[in-house]
Amino acid sequence: MGSPPSKPWQHIMDDAIALHWPDDGARVLHLCQQARDYIEFETGDAPDMAYVKETMTDAPPTVPTDQVWCWGHLGQDGALDGIATCLKGYYEANEWYLGLLLLAPAARASGLGRRMAQHVIDQARADNATCLRLAVLDTNIRARAFWRRLNFRHEKSTSIGDGQLRHVHRMNFDREYIQ
């Protein structure tokens, strides 16, 4: 897992924590089991440790392992209630990609998703990225609307990989972004 961006990331979202494979794998698995509705929706399978490892470490060959980041948020009970995974340098060296923003069902519609998204946006901006991309399943209507509200714009649609139609959304940092 990579080091945080060069600027002091802890101050962007004070309660975000860096997560590392394999040390935090069990905590992430617990969250994934709580949010299994989404994981089964996306993959068709229940979450397991192999899914967690892939979520926390997987990157294309062009992205070094130290540019794969995972941040989490702890709920009041001390357990993870949200994670965000990111790649620095994907598609291009000065671009970022948000691979997953996952919330426990109890944390949804609480504003945490927006805060975590803003954290990732601020990380990318602090790193002088030109844009942030993400892909949303075609059938995930709520997520598509969420990202549109945060000023992400549709860039293209693709069904590469598992064959499911996904819409790639992009936020350019030379334009307005959420606050």
C-alpha positions as CSV (number, residue, x, y, z in Angstrom):
1,M,0.0,0.0,0.0
2,G,1.3,3.4,-0.9
3,S,2.3,6.3,1.2
4,P,-0.1,9.1,1.5
5,P,0.3,11.9,-1.0
6,S,3.1,14.4,-0.4
7,K,0.9,16.9,1.3
8,P,-0.5,16.3,4.8
9,W,-3.5,14.1,3.9
10,Q,-4.6,13.7,7.6
11,H,-5.9,17.2,7.6
12,I,-8.2,16.8,4.6
13,M,-10.6,14.5,6.5
14,D,-9.5,14.3,10.1
15,D,-11.1,11.0,10.8
16,A,-9.9,9.1,7.7
17,I,-7.4,6.4,8.4
18,A,-5.0,4.7,6.0
19,L,-5.7,1.0,5.6
20,H,-3.0,-1.5,4.6
21,W,-3.1,-5.1,3.2
22,P,-2.8,-7.6,5.0
23,D,-2.9,-5.8,8.4
24,D,-6.4,-4.4,7.9
25,G,-7.8,-7.2,5.8
26,A,-10.0,-8.6,8.6
27,R,-11.5,-5.1,9.3
28,V,-12.2,-4.5,5.6
29,L,-13.7,-8.0,5.3
30,H,-16.1,-7.2,8.2
31,L,-17.2,-4.1,6.4
32,C,-17.6,-6.0,3.1
33,Q,-19.8,-8.6,4.9
34,Q,-22.0,-5.8,6.2
35,A,-22.2,-4.3,2.7
36,R,-22.6,-7.6,1.0
37,D,-25.6,-6.3,-0.8
38,Y,-23.4,-4.2,-3.0
39,I,-20.6,-6.7,-3.4
40,E,-23.1,-9.4,-4.5
41,F,-24.8,-6.9,-6.8
42,E,-21.4,-6.2,-8.5
43,T,-19.7,-9.6,-8.4
44,G,-22.5,-12.1,-7.9
45,D,-20.5,-13.6,-5.0
46,A,-20.4,-13.1,-1.3
47,P,-17.3,-11.2,-0.1
48,D,-14.3,-13.2,1.1
49,M,-10.7,-12.5,1.9
50,A,-9.7,-12.9,-1.8
51,Y,-12.1,-10.1,-2.7
52,V,-10.7,-7.9,0.1
53,K,-7.1,-8.5,-1.1
54,E,-8.1,-7.6,-4.6
55,T,-10.0,-4.5,-3.4
56,M,-7.0,-3.3,-1.4
57,T,-4.1,-4.2,-3.8
58,D,-5.3,-4.7,-7.3
59,A,-3.9,-2.3,-10.0
60,P,-3.1,-2.4,-13.6
61,P,0.6,-3.2,-14.4
62,T,1.2,0.5,-15.2
63,V,0.4,1.6,-11.6
64,P,3.1,0.8,-9.0
65,T,2.0,-0.9,-5.8
66,D,3.0,2.2,-3.8
67,Q,0.4,4.2,-5.7
68,V,-2.6,2.1,-4.6
69,W,-4.3,3.7,-1.5
70,C,-7.1,2.6,0.7
71,W,-8.7,4.9,3.3
72,G,-11.3,4.0,5.9
73,H,-13.6,5.6,8.3
74,L,-14.4,4.2,11.8
75,G,-18.0,4.3,13.1
76,Q,-18.9,5.0,16.6
77,D,-18.5,1.4,17.5
78,G,-14.8,1.4,16.3
79,A,-15.5,-0.8,13.3
80,L,-15.0,0.4,9.7
81,D,-18.2,1.9,8.3
82,G,-16.7,3.1,5.0
83,I,-13.7,2.6,2.7
84,A,-12.4,4.3,-0.4
85,T,-9.7,2.7,-2.7
86,C,-7.7,4.8,-5.2
87,L,-5.1,4.5,-7.8
88,K,-2.7,7.3,-8.5
89,G,-1.4,7.4,-12.1
90,Y,-4.3,5.7,-13.8
91,Y,-5.2,6.2,-16.8
92,E,-2.4,8.7,-17.1
93,A,0.5,9.6,-14.8
94,N,-1.2,12.8,-13.5
95,E,-4.7,11.3,-13.1
96,W,-6.4,9.4,-10.3
97,Y,-9.0,6.6,-10.3
98,L,-11.4,5.9,-7.5
99,G,-11.9,2.1,-7.6
100,L,-14.4,1.7,-4.8
101,L,-16.4,3.7,-2.3
102,L,-18.2,1.3,0.0
103,L,-20.3,2.1,3.0
104,A,-21.9,-0.1,5.6
105,P,-25.7,0.0,5.3
106,A,-26.1,2.0,8.6
107,A,-23.7,4.7,7.3
108,R,-25.5,5.2,4.0
109,A,-27.5,8.5,3.5
110,S,-25.6,9.9,6.5
111,G,-23.3,12.2,4.5
112,L,-20.3,9.9,5.0
113,G,-20.2,9.0,1.3
114,R,-20.0,12.6,0.4
115,R,-17.3,13.3,3.0
116,M,-15.2,10.3,1.8
117,A,-15.7,11.3,-1.8
118,Q,-14.5,14.8,-0.9
119,H,-11.5,13.3,0.9
120,V,-10.5,11.5,-2.3
121,I,-11.1,14.6,-4.4
122,D,-9.0,16.7,-2.1
123,Q,-6.2,14.1,-2.1
124,A,-6.1,14.1,-5.9
125,R,-6.1,17.9,-6.0
126,A,-3.4,18.1,-3.4
127,D,-1.4,15.8,-5.6
128,N,-1.9,18.1,-8.6
129,A,-3.9,15.5,-10.5
130,T,-5.7,16.8,-13.6
131,C,-8.8,14.6,-13.0
132,L,-10.4,11.9,-11.0
133,R,-12.3,9.0,-12.7
134,L,-14.5,6.2,-11.5
135,A,-16.8,3.6,-13.1
136,V,-20.3,2.9,-12.0
137,L,-22.4,-0.1,-12.9
138,D,-25.2,0.7,-15.3
139,T,-27.7,-0.9,-13.0
140,N,-26.6,1.1,-10.0
141,I,-28.9,4.1,-10.6
142,R,-28.5,5.6,-7.0
143,A,-24.7,5.6,-7.4
144,R,-24.8,7.2,-10.8
145,A,-27.0,10.0,-9.4
146,F,-24.7,10.4,-6.4
147,W,-21.7,11.0,-8.6
148,R,-23.6,13.4,-10.9
149,R,-24.5,15.5,-7.8
150,L,-20.8,15.7,-7.0
151,N,-20.1,17.1,-10.5
152,F,-18.7,14.0,-12.1
153,R,-19.6,13.8,-15.7
154,H,-20.1,10.9,-18.0
155,E,-17.0,10.2,-20.1
156,K,-17.7,6.8,-21.8
157,S,-19.4,3.5,-21.3
158,T,-17.7,0.2,-21.4
159,S,-18.2,-3.5,-20.6
160,I,-14.6,-4.6,-20.5
161,G,-13.6,-7.2,-18.0
162,D,-16.6,-9.0,-16.5
163,G,-19.0,-7.9,-19.3
164,Q,-21.2,-5.7,-17.1
165,L,-21.9,-2.3,-18.6
166,R,-20.2,0.5,-16.6
167,H,-20.2,4.2,-17.1
168,V,-16.9,6.0,-16.5
169,H,-17.4,9.4,-14.9
170,R,-14.7,12.0,-14.7
171,M,-14.2,15.2,-12.6
172,N,-11.7,17.6,-14.2
173,F,-9.9,19.7,-11.7
174,D,-9.7,22.8,-13.9
175,R,-13.4,23.2,-13.2
176,E,-15.6,23.7,-10.1
177,Y,-15.7,20.8,-7.6
178,I,-17.7,20.1,-4.5
179,Q,-16.9,21.8,-1.2
